[in-house]
Amino acid sequence: MDEITCSFCGIEMNDKDSAYGISRGSIDESCYGFRVDEDSDWDVYCSECMNEIDKVLADYKRARGK
């Protein structure tokens, strides 16, 4: 397996480590949800960084009043 690193902190992640991925796509009713664009790369994040990203997004939503 190729080396997989967190897109945010750069830590190497191992097989079976918990990870999160973000990619571009579109809403598609035929597949009951989200379809990933085949030409879109994935950003992969370790659990610790994803928790920090979630906090930033929550703060942003609160600041916008949503």
All heavy atoms as a GROMACS GRO file, in nm:
protein
  521
    1MET      N    1   0.085  -0.118   0.000
    1MET     CA    2   0.000   0.000   0.000
    1MET      C    3   0.090   0.124   0.000
    1MET      O    4   0.189   0.130   0.071
    1MET     CB    5  -0.090  -0.001   0.124
    1MET     CG    6  -0.184   0.117   0.132
    1MET     SD    7  -0.308   0.102   0.262
    1MET     CE    8  -0.223   0.181   0.398
    2ASP      N    9   0.050   0.224  -0.080
    2ASP     CA   10   0.123   0.351  -0.081
    2ASP      C   11   0.108   0.420   0.054
    2ASP      O   12   0.010   0.400   0.126
    2ASP     CB   13   0.070   0.444  -0.190
    2ASP     CG   14   0.102   0.395  -0.329
    2ASP    OD1   15   0.194   0.314  -0.344
    2ASP    OD2   16   0.033   0.438  -0.422
    3GLU      N   17   0.206   0.503   0.086
    3GLU     CA   18   0.199   0.580   0.211
    3GLU      C   19   0.082   0.678   0.203
    3GLU      O   20   0.066   0.751   0.106
    3GLU     CB   21   0.330   0.657   0.230
    3GLU     CG   22   0.334   0.739   0.355
    3GLU     CD   23   0.465   0.813   0.369
    3GLU    OE1   24   0.566   0.749   0.402
    3GLU    OE2   25   0.464   0.936   0.346
    4ILE      N   26  -0.001   0.677   0.306
    4ILE     CA   27  -0.114   0.770   0.315
    4ILE      C   28  -0.083   0.865   0.429
    4ILE      O   29  -0.054   0.822   0.541
    4ILE     CB   30  -0.246   0.696   0.345
    4ILE    CG1   31  -0.275   0.588   0.241
    4ILE    CG2   32  -0.361   0.796   0.356
    4ILE    CD1   33  -0.306   0.639   0.103
    5THR      N   34  -0.089   0.995   0.400
    5THR     CA   35  -0.062   1.094   0.504
    5THR      C   36  -0.182   1.188   0.516
    5THR      O   37  -0.257   1.210   0.421
    5THR     CB   38   0.063   1.178   0.471
    5THR    OG1   39   0.045   1.241   0.345
    5THR    CG2   40   0.188   1.092   0.468
    6CYS      N   41  -0.198   1.243   0.635
    6CYS     CA   42  -0.303   1.340   0.661
    6CYS      C   43  -0.274   1.466   0.579
    6CYS      O   44  -0.163   1.518   0.579
    6CYS     CB   45  -0.307   1.373   0.810
    6CYS     SG   46  -0.426   1.504   0.853
    7SER      N   47  -0.376   1.514   0.508
    7SER     CA   48  -0.360   1.633   0.424
    7SER      C   49  -0.337   1.759   0.505
    7SER      O   50  -0.292   1.860   0.452
    7SER     CB   51  -0.486   1.654   0.338
    7SER     OG   52  -0.501   1.548   0.248
    8PHE      N   53  -0.365   1.755   0.635
    8PHE     CA   54  -0.352   1.873   0.719
    8PHE      C   55  -0.219   1.873   0.796
    8PHE      O   56  -0.142   1.967   0.785
    8PHE     CB   57  -0.471   1.882   0.814
    8PHE     CG   58  -0.488   2.016   0.878
    8PHE    CD1   59  -0.539   2.122   0.805
    8PHE    CD2   60  -0.457   2.036   1.011
    8PHE    CE1   61  -0.556   2.246   0.863
    8PHE    CE2   62  -0.474   2.160   1.070
    8PHE     CZ   63  -0.524   2.265   0.996
    9CYS      N   64  -0.192   1.766   0.871
    9CYS     CA   65  -0.073   1.765   0.957
    9CYS      C   66   0.043   1.685   0.899
    9CYS      O   67   0.156   1.696   0.944
    9CYS     CB   68  -0.106   1.713   1.096
    9CYS     SG   69  -0.139   1.535   1.105
   10GLY      N   70   0.016   1.600   0.800
   10GLY     CA   71   0.120   1.523   0.734
   10GLY      C   72   0.160   1.394   0.801
   10GLY      O   73   0.247   1.323   0.753
   11ILE      N   74   0.094   1.358   0.913
   11ILE     CA   75   0.128   1.233   0.982
   11ILE      C   76   0.096   1.114   0.893
   11ILE      O   77  -0.003   1.114   0.820
   11ILE     CB   78   0.053   1.223   1.117
   11ILE    CG1   79   0.107   1.108   1.200
   11ILE    CG2   80  -0.096   1.207   1.097
   11ILE    CD1   81   0.054   1.105   1.342
   12GLU      N   82   0.181   1.014   0.894
   12GLU     CA   83   0.157   0.892   0.818
   12GLU      C   84   0.049   0.810   0.888
   12GLU      O   85   0.053   0.790   1.009
   12GLU     CB   86   0.284   0.810   0.804
   12GLU     CG   87   0.266   0.687   0.718
   12GLU     CD   88   0.392   0.606   0.699
   12GLU    OE1   89   0.501   0.655   0.732
   12GLU    OE2   90   0.381   0.492   0.651
   13MET      N   91  -0.046   0.763   0.811
   13MET     CA   92  -0.153   0.682   0.868
   13MET      C   93  -0.134   0.537   0.823
   13MET      O   94  -0.089   0.511   0.710
   13MET     CB   95  -0.288   0.736   0.824
   13MET     CG   96  -0.315   0.873   0.886
   13MET     SD   97  -0.478   0.938   0.852
   13MET     CE   98  -0.465   0.980   0.680
   14ASN      N   99  -0.165   0.447   0.912
   14ASN     CA  100  -0.144   0.304   0.888
   14ASN      C  101  -0.274   0.235   0.851
   14ASN      O  102  -0.383   0.287   0.873
   14ASN     CB  103  -0.085   0.240   1.014
   14ASN     CG  104   0.047   0.301   1.051
   14ASN    OD1  105   0.138   0.311   0.969
   14ASN    ND2  106   0.059   0.348   1.174
   15ASP      N  107  -0.261   0.116   0.797
   15ASP     CA  108  -0.376   0.032   0.764
   15ASP      C  109  -0.466   0.018   0.886
   15ASP      O  110  -0.419  -0.004   0.997
   15ASP     CB  111  -0.325  -0.105   0.718
   15ASP     CG  112  -0.434  -0.190   0.659
   15ASP    OD1  113  -0.528  -0.133   0.598
   15ASP    OD2  114  -0.427  -0.312   0.672
   16LYS      N  115  -0.595   0.037   0.867
   16LYS     CA  116  -0.699   0.024   0.969
   16LYS      C  117  -0.710   0.145   1.061
   16LYS      O  118  -0.795   0.147   1.150
   16LYS     CB  119  -0.682  -0.104   1.053
   16LYS     CG  120  -0.669  -0.232   0.974
   16LYS     CD  121  -0.801  -0.303   0.962
   16LYS     CE  122  -0.789  -0.443   0.913
   16LYS     NZ  123  -0.774  -0.465   0.774
   17ASP      N  124  -0.625   0.248   1.044
   17ASP     CA  125  -0.641   0.372   1.122
   17ASP      C  126  -0.772   0.439   1.081
   17ASP      O  127  -0.812   0.434   0.965
   17ASP     CB  128  -0.527   0.471   1.094
   17ASP     CG  129  -0.399   0.436   1.167
   17ASP    OD1  130  -0.399   0.343   1.249
   17ASP    OD2  131  -0.297   0.505   1.140
   18SER      N  132  -0.837   0.503   1.176
   18SER     CA  133  -0.956   0.581   1.145
   18SER      C  134  -0.914   0.703   1.065
   18SER      O  135  -0.814   0.768   1.096
   18SER     CB  136  -1.023   0.623   1.276
   18SER     OG  137  -1.140   0.695   1.250
   19ALA      N  138  -0.988   0.733   0.959
   19ALA     CA  139  -0.955   0.847   0.874
   19ALA      C  140  -1.082   0.903   0.813
   19ALA      O  141  -1.187   0.837   0.811
   19ALA     CB  142  -0.859   0.804   0.764
   20TYR      N  143  -1.073   1.025   0.762
   20TYR     CA  144  -1.185   1.093   0.699
   20TYR      C  145  -1.141   1.144   0.563
   20TYR      O  146  -1.027   1.184   0.546
   20TYR     CB  147  -1.231   1.211   0.786
   20TYR     CG  148  -1.278   1.166   0.921
   20TYR    CD1  149  -1.187   1.143   1.024
   20TYR    CD2  150  -1.412   1.143   0.946
   20TYR    CE1  151  -1.229   1.098   1.148
   20TYR    CE2  152  -1.455   1.098   1.069
   20TYR     CZ  153  -1.363   1.077   1.170
   20TYR     OH  154  -1.405   1.032   1.292
   21GLY      N  155  -1.231   1.140   0.467
   21GLY     CA  156  -1.197   1.186   0.333
   21GLY      C  157  -1.297   1.288   0.283
   21GLY      O  158  -1.417   1.277   0.307
   22ILE      N  159  -1.247   1.388   0.213
   22ILE     CA  160  -1.331   1.491   0.152
   22ILE      C  161  -1.297   1.496   0.004
   22ILE      O  162  -1.181   1.502  -0.035
   22ILE     CB  163  -1.309   1.628   0.217
   22ILE    CG1  164  -1.346   1.622   0.366
   22ILE    CG2  165  -1.388   1.737   0.145
   22ILE    CD1  166  -1.318   1.749   0.442
   23SER      N  167  -1.402   1.495  -0.078
   23SER     CA  168  -1.383   1.498  -0.222
   23SER      C  169  -1.494   1.582  -0.285
   23SER      O  170  -1.595   1.611  -0.222
   23SER     CB  171  -1.386   1.357  -0.279
   23SER     OG  172  -1.354   1.358  -0.415
   24ARG      N  173  -1.476   1.617  -0.410
   24ARG     CA  174  -1.578   1.691  -0.483
   24ARG      C  175  -1.674   1.592  -0.547
   24ARG      O  176  -1.637   1.482  -0.586
   24ARG     CB  177  -1.512   1.776  -0.592
   24ARG     CG  178  -1.611   1.866  -0.666
   24ARG     CD  179  -1.544   1.942  -0.778
   24ARG     NE  180  -1.514   1.847  -0.887
   24ARG     CZ  181  -1.393   1.835  -0.943
   24ARG    NH1  182  -1.293   1.909  -0.903
   24ARG    NH2  183  -1.373   1.747  -1.039
   25GLY      N  184  -1.800   1.632  -0.557
   25GLY     CA  185  -1.899   1.547  -0.621
   25GLY      C  186  -2.027   1.623  -0.643
   25GLY      O  187  -2.027   1.746  -0.648
   26SER      N  188  -2.136   1.550  -0.653
   26SER     CA  189  -2.266   1.613  -0.674
   26SER      C  190  -2.376   1.528  -0.611
   26SER      O  191  -2.358   1.409  -0.586
   26SER     CB  192  -2.293   1.630  -0.823
   26SER     OG  193  -2.291   1.504  -0.888
   27ILE      N  194  -2.489   1.592  -0.586
   27ILE     CA  195  -2.605   1.520  -0.536
   27ILE      C  196  -2.667   1.446  -0.655
   27ILE      O  197  -2.686   1.504  -0.762
   27ILE     CB  198  -2.708   1.618  -0.474
   27ILE    CG1  199  -2.643   1.699  -0.362
   27ILE    CG2  200  -2.832   1.543  -0.426
   27ILE    CD1  201  -2.585   1.615  -0.249
   28ASP      N  202  -2.696   1.320  -0.635
   28ASP     CA  203  -2.747   1.237  -0.744
   28ASP      C  204  -2.857   1.147  -0.690
   28ASP      O  205  -2.831   1.055  -0.612
   28ASP     CB  206  -2.633   1.154  -0.803
   28ASP     CG  207  -2.673   1.076  -0.927
   28ASP    OD1  208  -2.794   1.052  -0.947
   28ASP    OD2  209  -2.582   1.039  -1.002
   29GLU      N  210  -2.981   1.176  -0.729
   29GLU     CA  211  -3.095   1.097  -0.680
   29GLU      C  212  -3.088   0.951  -0.721
   29GLU      O  213  -3.136   0.864  -0.651
   29GLU     CB  214  -3.226   1.158  -0.731
   29GLU     CG  215  -3.258   1.291  -0.666
   29GLU     CD  216  -3.390   1.348  -0.716
   29GLU    OE1  217  -3.462   1.279  -0.792
   29GLU    OE2  218  -3.419   1.462  -0.680
   30SER      N  219  -3.025   0.921  -0.836
   30SER     CA  220  -3.020   0.782  -0.883
   30SER      C  221  -2.938   0.692  -0.792
   30SER      O  222  -2.956   0.571  -0.792
   30SER     CB  223  -2.966   0.775  -1.027
   30SER     OG  224  -2.829   0.810  -1.031
   31CYS      N  225  -2.845   0.751  -0.716
   31CYS     CA  226  -2.766   0.669  -0.621
   31CYS      C  227  -2.804   0.704  -0.477
   31CYS      O  228  -2.733   0.669  -0.384
   31CYS     CB  229  -2.617   0.685  -0.646
   31CYS     SG  230  -2.552   0.847  -0.605
   32TYR      N  231  -2.918   0.774  -0.461
   32TYR     CA  232  -2.972   0.807  -0.329
   32TYR      C  233  -2.875   0.891  -0.245
   32TYR      O  234  -2.859   0.867  -0.126
   32TYR     CB  235  -3.012   0.681  -0.252
   32TYR     CG  236  -3.110   0.597  -0.326
   32TYR    CD1  237  -3.069   0.481  -0.388
   32TYR    CD2  238  -3.242   0.636  -0.338
   32TYR    CE1  239  -3.159   0.404  -0.459
   32TYR    CE2  240  -3.333   0.560  -0.409
   32TYR     CZ  241  -3.291   0.443  -0.469
   32TYR     OH  242  -3.379   0.367  -0.540
   33GLY      N  243  -2.807   0.985  -0.307
   33GLY     CA  244  -2.721   1.070  -0.227
   33GLY      C  245  -2.612   1.138  -0.306
   33GLY      O  246  -2.636   1.202  -0.407
   34PHE      N  247  -2.491   1.118  -0.262
   34PHE     CA  248  -2.374   1.189  -0.312
   34PHE      C  249  -2.293   1.101  -0.405
   34PHE      O  250  -2.260   0.987  -0.372
   34PHE     CB  251  -2.288   1.232  -0.192
   34PHE     CG  252  -2.168   1.315  -0.228
   34PHE    CD1  253  -2.182   1.448  -0.260
   34PHE    CD2  254  -2.042   1.259  -0.228
   34PHE    CE1  255  -2.072   1.526  -0.292
   34PHE    CE2  256  -1.930   1.335  -0.260
   34PHE     CZ  257  -1.946   1.469  -0.292
   35ARG      N  258  -2.260   1.154  -0.520
   35ARG     CA  259  -2.176   1.081  -0.616
   35ARG      C  260  -2.043   1.156  -0.629
   35ARG      O  261  -2.040   1.273  -0.662
   35ARG     CB  262  -2.243   1.070  -0.752
   35ARG     CG  263  -2.159   0.993  -0.853
   35ARG     CD  264  -2.229   0.984  -0.988
   35ARG     NE  265  -2.359   0.922  -0.980
   35ARG     CZ  266  -2.382   0.791  -0.988
   35ARG    NH1  267  -2.280   0.707  -1.003
   35ARG    NH2  268  -2.504   0.743  -0.983
   36VAL      N  269  -1.934   1.086  -0.603
   36VAL     CA  270  -1.801   1.145  -0.612
   36VAL      C  271  -1.761   1.159  -0.758
   36VAL      O  272  -1.779   1.065  -0.837
   36VAL     CB  273  -1.697   1.057  -0.538
   36VAL    CG1  274  -1.556   1.111  -0.556
   36VAL    CG2  275  -1.732   1.047  -0.390
   37ASP      N  276  -1.709   1.277  -0.795
   37ASP     CA  277  -1.656   1.294  -0.931
   37ASP      C  278  -1.533   1.205  -0.946
   37ASP      O  279  -1.443   1.208  -0.862
   37ASP     CB  280  -1.615   1.440  -0.955
   37ASP     CG  281  -1.734   1.533  -0.966
   37ASP    OD1  282  -1.848   1.485  -0.980
   37ASP    OD2  283  -1.712   1.656  -0.960
   38GLU      N  284  -1.531   1.127  -1.053
   38GLU     CA  285  -1.421   1.033  -1.073
   38GLU      C  286  -1.286   1.101  -1.091
   38GLU      O  287  -1.182   1.044  -1.058
   38GLU     CB  288  -1.450   0.943  -1.192
   38GLU     CG  289  -1.564   0.846  -1.166
   38GLU     CD  290  -1.592   0.756  -1.284
   38GLU    OE1  291  -1.504   0.741  -1.371
   38GLU    OE2  292  -1.701   0.699  -1.288
   39ASP      N  293  -1.285   1.224  -1.139
   39ASP     CA  294  -1.159   1.294  -1.160
   39ASP      C  295  -1.119   1.381  -1.041
   39ASP      O  296  -1.023   1.457  -1.047
   39ASP     CB  297  -1.164   1.379  -1.287
   39ASP     CG  298  -1.266   1.490  -1.280
   39ASP    OD1  299  -1.357   1.484  -1.195
   39ASP    OD2  300  -1.258   1.583  -1.362
   40SER      N  301  -1.191   1.368  -0.932
   40SER     CA  302  -1.164   1.448  -0.812
   40SER      C  303  -1.073   1.373  -0.716
   40SER      O  304  -1.096   1.256  -0.685
   40SER     CB  305  -1.296   1.481  -0.741
   40SER     OG  306  -1.273   1.554  -0.625
   41ASP      N  307  -0.968   1.440  -0.670
   41ASP     CA  308  -0.880   1.380  -0.571
   41ASP      C  309  -0.945   1.385  -0.433
   41ASP      O  310  -1.033   1.466  -0.407
   41ASP     CB  311  -0.747   1.457  -0.564
   41ASP     CG  312  -0.664   1.439  -0.690
   41ASP    OD1  313  -0.677   1.334  -0.756
   41ASP    OD2  314  -0.586   1.530  -0.722
   42TRP      N  315  -0.900   1.298  -0.346
   42TRP     CA  316  -0.946   1.296  -0.207
   42TRP      C  317  -0.846   1.366  -0.119
   42TRP      O  318  -0.726   1.349  -0.133
   42TRP     CB  319  -0.960   1.151  -0.158
   42TRP     CG  320  -1.082   1.082  -0.209
   42TRP    CD1  321  -1.093   1.012  -0.325
   42TRP    CD2  322  -1.209   1.077  -0.146
   42TRP    NE1  323  -1.220   0.963  -0.338
   42TRP    CE2  324  -1.294   1.002  -0.229
   42TRP    CE3  325  -1.260   1.129  -0.028
   42TRP    CZ2  326  -1.427   0.978  -0.198
   42TRP    CZ3  327  -1.392   1.104   0.003
   42TRP    CH2  328  -1.474   1.029  -0.081
   43ASP      N  329  -0.897   1.446  -0.023
   43ASP     CA  330  -0.816   1.496   0.087
   43ASP      C  331  -0.847   1.404   0.204
   43ASP      O  332  -0.963   1.384   0.240
   43ASP     CB  333  -0.851   1.640   0.124
   43ASP     CG  334  -0.794   1.741   0.026
   43ASP    OD1  335  -0.685   1.712  -0.029
   43ASP    OD2  336  -0.855   1.846   0.006
   44VAL      N  337  -0.743   1.344   0.261
   44VAL     CA  338  -0.760   1.248   0.370
   44VAL      C  339  -0.707   1.312   0.498
   44VAL      O  340  -0.598   1.371   0.499
   44VAL     CB  341  -0.685   1.117   0.339
   44VAL    CG1  342  -0.697   1.020   0.455
   44VAL    CG2  343  -0.739   1.054   0.211
   45TYR      N  344  -0.785   1.301   0.606
   45TYR     CA  345  -0.750   1.362   0.734
   45TYR      C  346  -0.750   1.257   0.845
   45TYR      O  347  -0.838   1.170   0.849
   45TYR     CB  348  -0.850   1.472   0.770
   45TYR     CG  349  -0.856   1.582   0.667
   45TYR    CD1  350  -0.956   1.585   0.572
   45TYR    CD2  351  -0.758   1.680   0.663
   45TYR    CE1  352  -0.961   1.684   0.476
   45TYR    CE2  353  -0.762   1.780   0.567
   45TYR     CZ  354  -0.863   1.781   0.474
   45TYR     OH  355  -0.866   1.878   0.379
   46CYS      N  356  -0.655   1.269   0.937
   46CYS     CA  357  -0.653   1.183   1.055
   46CYS      C  358  -0.766   1.228   1.150
   46CYS      O  359  -0.821   1.338   1.135
   46CYS     CB  360  -0.517   1.188   1.125
   46CYS     SG  361  -0.476   1.346   1.202
   47SER      N  362  -0.799   1.146   1.246
   47SER     CA  363  -0.909   1.176   1.338
   47SER      C  364  -0.885   1.306   1.415
   47SER      O  365  -0.977   1.386   1.433
   47SER     CB  366  -0.929   1.061   1.436
   47SER     OG  367  -0.973   0.947   1.368
   48GLU      N  368  -0.763   1.326   1.462
   48GLU     CA  369  -0.733   1.445   1.541
   48GLU      C  370  -0.754   1.572   1.459
   48GLU      O  371  -0.816   1.668   1.506
   48GLU     CB  372  -0.589   1.439   1.593
   48GLU     CG  373  -0.555   1.549   1.689
   48GLU     CD  374  -0.416   1.533   1.749
   48GLU    OE1  375  -0.380   1.419   1.786
   48GLU    OE2  376  -0.346   1.634   1.758
   49CYS      N  377  -0.705   1.575   1.337
   49CYS     CA  378  -0.723   1.693   1.252
   49CYS      C  379  -0.869   1.712   1.214
   49CYS      O  380  -0.918   1.825   1.210
   49CYS     CB  381  -0.635   1.684   1.128
   49CYS     SG  382  -0.460   1.709   1.164
   50MET      N  383  -0.941   1.603   1.188
   50MET     CA  384  -1.082   1.616   1.152
   50MET      C  385  -1.161   1.674   1.268
   50MET      O  386  -1.251   1.756   1.247
   50MET     CB  387  -1.139   1.481   1.109
   50MET     CG  388  -1.274   1.492   1.040
   50MET     SD  389  -1.259   1.576   0.881
   50MET     CE  390  -1.398   1.687   0.890
   51ASN      N  391  -1.126   1.638   1.391
   51ASN     CA  392  -1.192   1.696   1.508
   51ASN      C  393  -1.168   1.847   1.513
   51ASN      O  394  -1.259   1.924   1.544
   51ASN     CB  395  -1.142   1.630   1.637
   51ASN     CG  396  -1.196   1.490   1.654
   51ASN    OD1  397  -1.297   1.454   1.596
   51ASN    ND2  398  -1.127   1.411   1.733
   52GLU      N  399  -1.047   1.891   1.482
   52GLU     CA  400  -1.016   2.034   1.480
   52GLU      C  401  -1.092   2.104   1.368
   52GLU      O  402  -1.143   2.215   1.386
   52GLU     CB  403  -0.864   2.057   1.464
   52GLU     CG  404  -0.784   2.015   1.586
   52GLU     CD  405  -0.824   2.090   1.712
   52GLU    OE1  406  -0.841   2.214   1.706
   52GLU    OE2  407  -0.841   2.024   1.816
   53ILE      N  408  -1.099   2.042   1.252
   53ILE     CA  409  -1.173   2.099   1.139
   53ILE      C  410  -1.321   2.112   1.175
   53ILE      O  411  -1.384   2.214   1.145
   53ILE     CB  412  -1.152   2.014   1.012
   53ILE    CG1  413  -1.006   2.026   0.966
   53ILE    CG2  414  -1.249   2.054   0.903
   53ILE    CD1  415  -0.965   1.924   0.861
   54ASP      N  416  -1.376   2.010   1.241
   54ASP     CA  417  -1.516   2.015   1.286
   54ASP      C  418  -1.540   2.133   1.380
   54ASP      O  419  -1.642   2.202   1.370
   54ASP     CB  420  -1.557   1.885   1.355
   54ASP     CG  421  -1.583   1.771   1.258
   54ASP    OD1  422  -1.603   1.798   1.138
   54ASP    OD2  423  -1.582   1.656   1.304
   55LYS      N  424  -1.447   2.157   1.471
   55LYS     CA  425  -1.460   2.270   1.565
   55LYS      C  426  -1.458   2.403   1.490
   55LYS      O  427  -1.537   2.493   1.520
   55LYS     CB  428  -1.347   2.267   1.668
   55LYS     CG  429  -1.358   2.156   1.768
   55LYS     CD  430  -1.237   2.156   1.860
   55LYS     CE  431  -1.232   2.033   1.946
   55LYS     NZ  432  -1.109   2.027   2.027
   56VAL      N  433  -1.369   2.417   1.394
   56VAL     CA  434  -1.361   2.541   1.316
   56VAL      C  435  -1.491   2.563   1.239
   56VAL      O  436  -1.544   2.675   1.236
   56VAL     CB  437  -1.240   2.538   1.220
   56VAL    CG1  438  -1.245   2.651   1.120
   56VAL    CG2  439  -1.110   2.542   1.298
   57LEU      N  440  -1.543   2.458   1.178
   57LEU     CA  441  -1.668   2.470   1.104
   57LEU      C  442  -1.785   2.506   1.197
   57LEU      O  443  -1.870   2.588   1.161
   57LEU     CB  444  -1.699   2.341   1.028
   57LEU     CG  445  -1.609   2.312   0.909
   57LEU    CD1  446  -1.638   2.174   0.851
   57LEU    CD2  447  -1.624   2.418   0.802
   58ALA      N  448  -1.790   2.446   1.315
   58ALA     CA  449  -1.896   2.477   1.411
   58ALA      C  450  -1.887   2.623   1.456
   58ALA      O  451  -1.989   2.692   1.465
   58ALA     CB  452  -1.886   2.383   1.532
   59ASP      N  453  -1.766   2.671   1.482
   59ASP     CA  454  -1.748   2.812   1.519
   59ASP      C  455  -1.793   2.904   1.406
   59ASP      O  456  -1.857   3.007   1.428
   59ASP     CB  457  -1.602   2.842   1.555
   59ASP     CG  458  -1.560   2.779   1.687
   59ASP    OD1  459  -1.649   2.738   1.764
   59ASP    OD2  460  -1.438   2.770   1.709
   60TYR      N  461  -1.760   2.869   1.283
   60TYR     CA  462  -1.798   2.948   1.166
   60TYR      C  463  -1.951   2.954   1.154
   60TYR      O  464  -2.008   3.060   1.130
   60TYR     CB  465  -1.735   2.886   1.041
   60TYR     CG  466  -1.772   2.955   0.913
   60TYR    CD1  467  -1.719   3.080   0.882
   60TYR    CD2  468  -1.861   2.897   0.824
   60TYR    CE1  469  -1.752   3.145   0.763
   60TYR    CE2  470  -1.895   2.960   0.706
   60TYR     CZ  471  -1.841   3.084   0.676
   60TYR     OH  472  -1.876   3.146   0.560
   61LYS      N  473  -2.017   2.840   1.171
   61LYS     CA  474  -2.163   2.837   1.163
   61LYS      C  475  -2.226   2.925   1.272
   61LYS      O  476  -2.321   2.998   1.247
   61LYS     CB  477  -2.216   2.694   1.178
   61LYS     CG  478  -2.201   2.609   1.055
   61LYS     CD  479  -2.258   2.472   1.083
   61LYS     CE  480  -2.258   2.384   0.963
   61LYS     NZ  481  -2.311   2.251   0.994
   62ARG      N  482  -2.171   2.915   1.394
   62ARG     CA  483  -2.224   2.996   1.504
   62ARG      C  484  -2.206   3.144   1.474
   62ARG      O  485  -2.296   3.226   1.498
   62ARG     CB  486  -2.154   2.961   1.635
   62ARG     CG  487  -2.223   2.855   1.716
   62ARG     CD  488  -2.168   2.847   1.858
   62ARG     NE  489  -2.027   2.812   1.864
   62ARG     CZ  490  -1.980   2.689   1.849
   62ARG    NH1  491  -2.060   2.588   1.828
   62ARG    NH2  492  -1.850   2.666   1.857
   63ALA      N  493  -2.091   3.181   1.421
   63ALA     CA  494  -2.063   3.321   1.390
   63ALA      C  495  -2.156   3.376   1.282
   63ALA      O  496  -2.191   3.493   1.284
   63ALA     CB  497  -1.917   3.338   1.345
   64ARG      N  498  -2.199   3.288   1.192
   64ARG     CA  499  -2.291   3.330   1.086
   64ARG      C  500  -2.436   3.320   1.129
   64ARG      O  501  -2.526   3.358   1.053
   64ARG     CB  502  -2.270   3.241   0.963
   64ARG     CG  503  -2.133   3.267   0.898
   64ARG     CD  504  -2.121   3.205   0.766
   64ARG     NE  505  -2.227   3.254   0.678
   64ARG     CZ  506  -2.258   3.200   0.562
   64ARG    NH1  507  -2.193   3.096   0.520
   64ARG    NH2  508  -2.354   3.250   0.488
   65GLY      N  509  -2.460   3.268   1.250
   65GLY     CA  510  -2.596   3.261   1.302
   65GLY      C  511  -2.680   3.150   1.244
   65GLY      O  512  -2.800   3.160   1.235
   66LYS      N  513  -2.615   3.041   1.206
   66LYS     CA  514  -2.690   2.927   1.148
   66LYS      C  515  -2.685   2.807   1.237
   66LYS      O  516  -2.597   2.771   1.297
   66LYS     CB  517  -2.635   2.891   1.011
   66LYS     CG  518  -2.660   3.004   0.914
   66LYS     CD  519  -2.627   2.962   0.774
   66LYS     CE  520  -2.662   3.075   0.681
   66LYS     NZ  521  -2.677   3.042   0.548
   0.00000   0.00000   0.00000
